[in-house]
Amino acid sequence: MEKRFLTPIETTQLIATNGRRVLTQPLARTWVLSLLAGFYIAFGSELATVVTSDTTAHFGVGITRLLGGSVRCV
């Protein structure tokens, strides 16, 4: 039988292992990864702003929020 999910103990061990890996990785790698994460979030926010800037006048508030949320996730 195939195991699909981790047990709570396995999940805790995996989180601790990944935390140790992040704490011991080089500072330059952490810095670059944090910059890339910030760029990714900023790009999604800017795209959502561009998409929702004029759609309220044409489609209404509900569709605008749906489009903004969908684009932000992409």
N, C-alpha and C positions, 0 to 999 in steps of 0.2 A: 504494500500500500504506500502510495506517495504522500510524503508529508508536505502540506501546503503552507502552514503557518509556524512561526516561532513561538515557543512557550515564553511566558513572562521572564523566566530566568535567562533564557537564551537571548531575549531582546535586551535585557539589562547588560549582559556580558558583551554583546555586540556594540552597544552604545559606549561602554567603558573602553573597549578596544579601539574604537574609532576616535574617541576623545584623546586617548594616549597618542595615537598616530598624529592627530592634528597638533597636539602640544609639542611633539618632538620634530615636526617638519620644519624645514628652513624658513626663516622669517620672510625671505624674498618670495617664496611660494605662497605663503599666507597673504602677503600684501597683494600679489598679482591676482589671486583668487578673489580677494575681497573687492578689488577694483572691478573685476569682471562681473561679479554679482551686482555691484552697484550700477554698472552700465546696463545690465540686463533689466533691472527694475526700472531704471530711468527711461529706457527705450519703450518699455511697455506702457508706462505712464504717459509719455509724450504721444505715443500712438493713440492711446485712448482719448487724450485731449483733442487731438486733431480730428479723430472720427466723430466725437460727440459735439464739436464746436458748432456745427450748423444743423445737425439732424433734429433738434428739438422743434424748430420752425416747420420742418417738413413732415416728421413722423410722430411727434408727441413725446412726452416725457418717458413713458414706459418703454417704448422701443429704443429710445436713446440710451436709457440705462442698461437695457439688455445688450445693445451693441457695444457700449463702453466696457461692460464687464467681460464680454466675450473677447474683445480685442485686447484687453488688459491681461487676460490669461494666456493669450497666444504669445 
